[in-house]
Amino acid sequence: MVGICLVGAIFYSQVNSYFLGAIISQAMGPYSDTLAEHGFADPDPDIWRRMAARHEVAILVEPTGGDPFAFDKRGEPVSPSSLVGGRMLAVRTAEDGTRVTFTWALSSFRDAHLPLLGGLLIMLGAVVGSAFWFLHQQLKPLAWLHTGVDAVARGDFTTRVPVVRNDEIGQVAEAFNVMASRVGEMIEDRERLLADVSHELRSPIARMKVALEFLPQGDKRNALARDMREMENLITVLLERAKMSSRASRLADEDIDLDALTREVAAAFAGQGPGVEFVSGGAVTIHADPALVKMLIQNLIDNAIKFSRPDSLPVVAKLETGPDQVVLRVTDDGIGFPTGSEEQLFKPFVKVDRARGHRVGYGVGLNLCQRIVQLHGGTIQLLPRQPRGTEVVVTFYKQPRPVQKMI
């Protein structure tokens, strides 16, 4: 648009200053000759004044035997030097040597071109506006596709992109819809398989527990009992994880005192590992599902204790209150995690570094925590501590935020 305006301005300036001036000068030649003949025929200076006022032309007269005099386009006497250097002029000389210079003001011609210039600007605006609207309409399917890709990246496979065209962009939108549908079905099938397998395993495990009671006391029975408990815990975790996918539409939205709930959960871990310290942030009320938030705090503190060292300092659960958010920090002095593996740790069944002690657990706890936090529109972060340990930062927002679905 700037380029078009510059080209138009330069073109108009050149036409107005050079070509238009040359054309007008040629047309004014005979006109100047006629005016000069009338003036030369009558030596009275008043005739020059009347001609200047009548034809709106400045006239400079330089007689051979007298002082020069001049009139502006209104017929008013002016200094002869003020008319020197006009842009559009015609010079005529009489037989006795008297010289007359006619000077036309460009402003008179320029005013006549203002409607044309205004029409040109309106036309340019209409062309540019139409082009912008047309491009916006052409690129709107790409904006829809971008929105759909963002939704899929957040784990929402129910999103669909409108297909309004039959060209290549429309084909891409249709392919995206098919892809989102198939990937969503695959994820649902995987979740359903995990839930079904976990549920079906409960019956044989129950029978194994009954048979275990008939075994004599000893190391073998204790080892089997320990393995049975781990299997039960894993099945419980898998079932809870499967329930999260369908929990978003029926979350219990209650006012809960996060300070009191965190204090209660921290007290339940008293005497385990290095111990737990709770730093109160005052009475803090949030709108959330009490059962899920309690599970979140339990998993975070349990993880912190689980990955602590024998000489670790106590785990610290701290609440901080801001103007529009509530932050829960769970800090430990444990084995920590490798730098750059934060995203991996939130994936299910991932143990990033077994050599550092990441052998315990099932690799599902942090994934559950992430699901719970995002179901409530919050955020969760893993931060390394120096010289060792981990800090988990959970942010709940006081104003409701869009629920994010998880894979």
C-alpha positions as CSV (number, residue, x, y, z in Angstrom):
1,M,0.0,0.0,0.0
2,V,2.9,2.4,0.8
3,G,4.5,1.5,-2.5
4,I,1.4,2.2,-4.5
5,C,0.9,5.6,-2.7
6,L,4.6,6.5,-3.4
7,V,4.3,5.6,-7.1
8,G,1.0,7.6,-7.4
9,A,2.5,10.6,-5.7
10,I,5.7,10.6,-7.8
11,F,3.6,10.1,-11.0
12,Y,1.2,12.9,-10.1
13,S,4.1,15.2,-9.2
14,Q,5.9,14.6,-12.4
15,V,2.8,15.1,-14.5
16,N,1.8,18.2,-12.6
17,S,5.2,19.8,-12.6
18,Y,6.6,18.9,-16.0
19,F,4.2,17.5,-18.5
20,L,1.2,19.5,-17.4
21,G,3.3,22.6,-17.3
22,A,4.6,22.1,-20.8
23,I,1.1,21.4,-22.1
24,I,-0.4,24.5,-20.4
25,S,2.6,26.7,-21.7
26,Q,1.9,25.6,-25.2
27,A,-1.8,26.3,-24.9
28,M,-1.1,29.7,-23.3
29,G,1.1,30.8,-26.1
30,P,-1.6,32.2,-28.4
31,Y,-3.5,33.4,-25.3
32,S,-0.4,35.4,-24.2
33,D,0.0,36.9,-27.7
34,T,-3.5,38.2,-27.6
35,L,-3.1,39.8,-24.2
36,A,0.2,41.4,-25.2
37,E,-1.3,42.9,-28.4
38,H,-4.0,44.6,-26.4
39,G,-1.5,45.9,-23.9
40,F,1.0,47.1,-26.5
41,A,-1.8,48.9,-28.4
42,D,-2.7,51.0,-25.4
43,P,0.2,52.5,-23.4
44,D,-2.0,53.1,-20.4
45,P,-0.8,50.9,-17.4
46,D,-4.4,50.5,-16.2
47,I,-5.1,48.1,-19.1
48,W,-2.4,45.7,-17.7
49,R,-4.1,45.9,-14.3
50,R,-7.5,45.1,-15.7
51,M,-6.1,42.2,-17.7
52,A,-4.4,40.8,-14.6
53,A,-7.6,40.9,-12.5
54,R,-9.8,39.6,-15.4
55,H,-7.7,36.7,-16.4
56,E,-6.1,35.9,-13.0
57,V,-2.5,36.2,-14.3
58,A,0.4,38.1,-12.8
59,I,1.9,40.6,-15.2
60,L,5.3,42.2,-15.1
61,V,5.9,45.1,-17.5
62,E,9.4,46.4,-18.3
63,P,9.1,49.5,-20.5
64,T,12.2,50.7,-22.4
65,G,11.8,54.2,-21.3
66,G,10.6,53.9,-17.7
67,D,10.6,51.9,-14.5
68,P,9.1,48.4,-14.4
69,F,5.8,47.8,-12.7
70,A,3.8,44.7,-11.9
71,F,0.3,43.5,-10.9
72,D,-0.7,40.2,-9.2
73,K,-3.5,38.0,-10.3
74,R,-6.0,40.1,-8.4
75,G,-4.9,43.3,-10.2
76,E,-3.1,44.7,-7.1
77,P,0.2,46.5,-7.7
78,V,3.2,44.5,-6.4
79,S,7.0,44.8,-6.4
80,P,8.4,43.7,-9.8
81,S,11.0,41.5,-8.0
82,S,8.2,39.4,-6.4
83,L,7.2,38.0,-9.8
84,V,10.6,36.9,-10.9
85,G,11.1,33.1,-11.1
86,G,7.5,31.9,-11.7
87,R,7.0,28.3,-12.8
88,M,4.6,28.9,-15.6
89,L,5.3,32.0,-17.6
90,A,5.2,33.5,-21.1
91,V,7.4,36.5,-22.2
92,R,6.4,38.8,-25.0
93,T,8.3,41.8,-26.4
94,A,6.9,44.7,-28.3
95,E,8.5,46.4,-31.3
96,D,9.8,49.3,-29.1
97,G,11.5,46.9,-26.8
98,T,8.9,46.8,-24.0
99,R,8.9,43.4,-22.4
100,V,5.9,41.8,-20.7
101,T,6.0,38.6,-18.6
102,F,2.8,36.7,-17.9
103,T,3.0,34.4,-14.9
104,W,0.3,31.8,-14.0
105,A,0.0,30.4,-10.4
106,L,0.1,26.6,-10.3
107,S,-2.3,26.6,-7.4
108,S,-5.2,27.6,-9.7
109,F,-4.6,24.5,-11.8
110,R,-3.8,22.3,-8.8
111,D,-7.1,23.1,-7.1
112,A,-8.9,21.8,-10.2
113,H,-7.1,18.4,-9.8
114,L,-8.1,17.9,-6.2
115,P,-11.3,15.9,-7.1
116,L,-9.2,13.7,-9.4
117,L,-6.6,13.1,-6.7
118,G,-9.4,12.3,-4.1
119,G,-10.9,9.8,-6.6
120,L,-7.5,8.2,-7.1
121,L,-7.0,7.8,-3.3
122,I,-10.5,6.3,-3.0
123,M,-9.8,3.9,-5.8
124,L,-6.5,2.8,-4.3
125,G,-8.2,2.3,-0.9
126,A,-10.9,0.3,-2.5
127,V,-8.4,-1.9,-4.4
128,V,-6.2,-2.5,-1.4
129,G,-9.2,-3.1,0.9
130,S,-10.7,-5.6,-1.5
131,A,-7.4,-7.4,-1.9
132,F,-7.0,-7.6,1.8
133,W,-10.6,-9.0,2.3
134,F,-10.0,-11.5,-0.5
135,L,-6.7,-12.7,0.9
136,H,-8.3,-13.0,4.4
137,Q,-11.1,-15.1,3.0
138,Q,-8.6,-17.3,1.1
139,L,-6.4,-17.8,4.2
140,K,-9.2,-18.3,6.7
141,P,-9.1,-22.1,6.3
142,L,-5.4,-22.0,7.2
143,A,-6.3,-20.2,10.4
144,W,-8.9,-22.8,11.2
145,L,-6.3,-25.5,10.5
146,H,-3.9,-23.8,12.9
147,T,-6.5,-23.7,15.6
148,G,-7.1,-27.4,15.1
149,V,-3.5,-28.3,15.3
150,D,-3.1,-26.4,18.5
151,A,-6.1,-28.3,19.9
152,V,-4.7,-31.6,18.9
153,A,-1.3,-30.6,20.5
154,R,-3.2,-30.1,23.8
155,G,-4.7,-33.6,23.4
156,D,-8.2,-32.6,22.2
157,F,-8.8,-35.1,19.4
158,T,-12.5,-34.2,19.1
159,T,-11.8,-30.9,17.3
160,R,-12.6,-30.8,13.6
161,V,-11.7,-28.2,10.9
162,P,-14.5,-26.9,8.6
163,V,-14.0,-28.1,5.0
164,V,-15.4,-25.3,2.8
165,R,-13.2,-25.7,-0.3
166,N,-12.4,-28.4,-2.8
167,D,-8.8,-27.3,-3.6
168,E,-5.5,-28.4,-1.9
169,I,-6.3,-26.5,1.3
170,G,-9.6,-28.2,1.6
171,Q,-8.0,-31.6,1.0
172,V,-5.5,-30.8,3.8
173,A,-8.4,-29.9,6.2
174,E,-10.2,-33.1,5.3
175,A,-7.0,-35.1,5.9
176,F,-6.5,-33.4,9.2
177,N,-10.0,-34.3,10.3
178,V,-9.4,-38.0,9.4
179,M,-6.1,-38.0,11.2
180,A,-7.5,-36.4,14.4
181,S,-10.4,-39.0,14.4
182,R,-8.1,-42.0,13.9
183,V,-5.6,-40.8,16.5
184,G,-8.4,-40.1,18.9
185,E,-9.7,-43.6,18.4
186,M,-6.3,-45.1,18.9
187,I,-5.8,-43.2,22.2
188,E,-9.3,-44.3,23.4
189,D,-8.6,-47.9,22.5
190,R,-5.3,-47.7,24.4
191,E,-7.0,-46.3,27.5
192,R,-9.8,-48.8,27.2
193,L,-7.3,-51.6,26.9
194,L,-5.4,-50.5,30.0
195,A,-8.6,-50.1,32.0
196,D,-10.0,-53.5,30.9
197,V,-6.8,-55.3,31.5
198,S,-6.4,-53.7,34.9
199,H,-9.9,-54.5,35.9
200,E,-9.7,-58.1,34.7
201,L,-6.5,-58.6,36.6
202,R,-8.2,-57.9,39.9
203,S,-10.0,-61.3,40.0
204,P,-7.0,-63.5,39.5
205,I,-5.0,-61.4,42.0
206,A,-7.8,-61.8,44.6
207,R,-7.6,-65.6,44.1
208,M,-3.8,-65.5,44.4
209,K,-4.2,-63.5,47.7
210,V,-6.5,-66.2,49.0
211,A,-4.0,-68.9,48.0
212,L,-1.2,-66.9,49.6
213,E,-2.9,-67.2,52.9
214,F,-2.4,-71.0,52.9
215,L,1.3,-70.7,52.4
216,P,3.5,-71.2,55.5
217,Q,5.2,-68.1,57.0
218,G,8.7,-67.4,55.6
219,D,10.7,-65.3,53.2
220,K,9.0,-66.8,50.1
221,R,5.6,-65.9,51.4
222,N,6.7,-62.3,52.3
223,A,8.3,-61.9,48.8
224,L,5.1,-63.0,47.1
225,A,3.0,-60.8,49.4
226,R,5.2,-57.8,48.5
227,D,4.8,-58.5,44.8
228,M,1.1,-58.8,45.2
229,R,0.9,-55.4,46.8
230,E,2.9,-53.8,44.0
231,M,0.6,-55.4,41.4
232,E,-2.5,-54.1,43.3
233,N,-1.0,-50.6,43.5
234,L,-0.2,-50.6,39.8
235,I,-3.7,-51.7,38.9
236,T,-5.2,-49.0,41.1
237,V,-3.0,-46.4,39.5
238,L,-3.9,-47.5,36.0
239,L,-7.6,-47.5,36.8
240,E,-7.3,-44.0,38.2
241,R,-5.5,-42.8,35.1
242,A,-8.1,-44.3,32.8
243,K,-10.9,-42.5,34.8
244,M,-9.2,-39.1,34.3
245,S,-10.1,-39.0,30.6
246,S,-13.9,-39.0,31.3
247,R,-13.7,-37.0,34.5
248,A,-13.4,-33.5,32.9
249,S,-17.2,-33.3,32.2
250,R,-18.2,-34.2,35.7
251,L,-15.7,-32.5,38.0
252,A,-16.9,-31.6,41.4
253,D,-16.7,-27.8,41.6
254,E,-16.5,-27.1,45.3
255,D,-14.9,-24.4,47.5
256,I,-12.0,-26.1,49.3
257,D,-9.5,-24.7,51.7
258,L,-6.3,-25.7,50.0
259,D,-4.3,-24.7,53.1
260,A,-6.2,-27.1,55.4
261,L,-6.2,-29.9,52.8
262,T,-2.4,-29.6,52.3
263,R,-1.8,-29.6,56.0
264,E,-4.0,-32.7,56.4
265,V,-2.1,-34.6,53.7
266,A,1.3,-33.6,55.0
267,A,0.4,-34.8,58.5
268,A,-0.5,-38.2,57.1
269,F,3.1,-38.7,55.9
270,A,4.5,-37.9,59.3
271,G,7.3,-40.4,60.2
272,Q,7.9,-41.5,56.6
273,G,11.3,-41.0,55.1
274,P,12.9,-37.7,56.0
275,G,9.5,-36.3,57.1
276,V,7.3,-33.5,55.8
277,E,7.2,-29.8,56.8
278,F,4.2,-27.7,55.9
279,V,4.5,-23.9,55.4
280,S,1.1,-22.3,55.5
281,G,0.1,-19.5,53.2
282,G,-3.0,-18.5,55.2
283,A,-6.6,-19.4,54.4
284,V,-6.7,-20.1,50.7
285,T,-10.0,-21.1,48.9
286,I,-10.1,-22.5,45.4
287,H,-12.8,-24.0,43.2
288,A,-11.8,-27.6,42.5
289,D,-12.6,-31.3,42.9
290,P,-11.5,-32.1,46.5
291,A,-10.8,-35.8,45.8
292,L,-8.6,-35.0,42.8
293,V,-6.7,-32.2,44.5
294,K,-6.1,-34.5,47.5
295,M,-4.7,-37.2,45.2
296,L,-2.5,-34.6,43.5
297,I,-0.9,-33.5,46.8
298,Q,-0.5,-37.1,48.0
299,N,1.3,-38.1,44.8
300,L,3.6,-35.1,44.9
301,I,4.6,-35.6,48.6
302,D,4.8,-39.4,48.1
303,N,7.2,-38.9,45.1
304,A,9.3,-36.5,47.1
305,I,9.7,-39.0,49.9
306,K,10.2,-41.9,47.6
307,F,13.1,-40.3,45.8
308,S,14.8,-38.9,48.9
309,R,18.1,-40.0,50.2
310,P,18.9,-41.4,53.7
311,D,20.5,-38.1,54.6
312,S,18.0,-35.8,52.8
313,L,16.4,-32.9,54.5
314,P,12.6,-33.0,55.2
315,V,10.2,-32.5,52.3
316,V,8.7,-29.0,52.3
317,A,5.1,-28.3,51.1
318,K,4.6,-24.5,50.8
319,L,1.6,-22.4,49.8
320,E,1.9,-19.0,48.2
321,T,-1.0,-16.7,47.4
322,G,-1.1,-14.1,44.6
323,P,-3.7,-11.6,43.4
324,D,-5.1,-14.1,40.8
325,Q,-3.4,-17.4,41.5
326,V,-2.4,-19.9,44.2
327,V,1.0,-21.7,44.0
328,L,1.8,-25.0,45.8
329,R,5.5,-25.8,46.0
330,V,6.7,-29.3,47.0
331,T,10.5,-29.3,47.5
332,D,12.7,-32.2,48.3
333,D,16.4,-32.9,48.9
334,G,16.5,-36.1,46.9
335,I,18.2,-37.6,43.9
336,G,16.8,-35.0,41.5
337,F,16.5,-35.7,37.7
338,P,18.7,-35.3,34.7
339,T,18.6,-31.8,33.1
340,G,16.4,-31.6,30.1
341,S,14.2,-34.6,31.0
342,E,11.3,-32.6,32.5
343,E,8.9,-33.3,29.7
344,Q,9.8,-36.9,29.6
345,L,9.0,-37.3,33.3
346,F,5.4,-36.3,32.7
347,K,4.9,-39.1,30.2
348,P,3.3,-42.4,31.5
349,F,5.6,-45.3,32.4
350,V,8.8,-43.3,31.9
351,K,11.8,-43.8,34.2
352,V,14.5,-41.5,32.9
353,D,17.6,-42.7,34.8
354,R,17.5,-46.0,36.6
355,A,21.2,-45.6,37.6
356,R,20.3,-42.5,39.7
357,G,17.6,-44.4,41.6
358,H,14.6,-44.0,39.3
359,R,13.7,-47.7,39.8
360,V,10.9,-47.4,42.3
361,G,7.3,-46.6,41.3
362,Y,5.6,-47.1,38.0
363,G,6.3,-43.9,36.2
364,V,2.6,-42.9,36.3
365,G,2.4,-40.6,39.3
366,L,3.6,-37.4,37.6
367,N,1.4,-38.1,34.6
368,L,-1.6,-38.3,37.0
369,C,-0.6,-35.1,38.6
370,Q,-0.4,-33.3,35.3
371,R,-3.8,-34.6,34.3
372,I,-5.4,-33.4,37.5
373,V,-3.8,-30.0,37.3
374,Q,-4.8,-29.4,33.7
375,L,-8.3,-30.6,34.3
376,H,-8.5,-27.7,36.7
377,G,-7.0,-25.2,34.1
378,G,-3.7,-24.9,36.1
379,T,0.0,-25.6,35.3
380,I,2.7,-27.8,36.8
381,Q,6.4,-27.5,36.5
382,L,9.5,-29.5,37.5
383,L,12.5,-27.4,38.6
384,P,15.9,-28.8,39.5
385,R,17.5,-27.6,42.8
386,Q,21.1,-27.0,43.6
387,P,23.1,-28.9,44.7
388,R,20.4,-31.6,44.5
389,G,16.7,-32.2,44.8
390,T,13.6,-31.2,42.9
391,E,11.0,-28.5,43.2
392,V,7.5,-29.1,41.9
393,V,5.5,-25.9,41.3
394,V,1.7,-26.2,40.8
395,T,-0.3,-23.1,39.9
396,F,-4.1,-22.9,40.4
397,Y,-5.9,-19.8,39.0
398,K,-8.6,-18.2,40.9
399,Q,-10.5,-17.3,37.7
400,P,-11.7,-20.4,35.8
401,R,-9.6,-21.3,32.8
402,P,-10.2,-23.6,29.8
403,V,-9.8,-27.3,30.7
404,Q,-7.0,-28.9,28.7
405,K,-7.3,-32.5,27.6
406,M,-4.3,-34.8,28.0
407,I,-3.1,-37.7,25.9
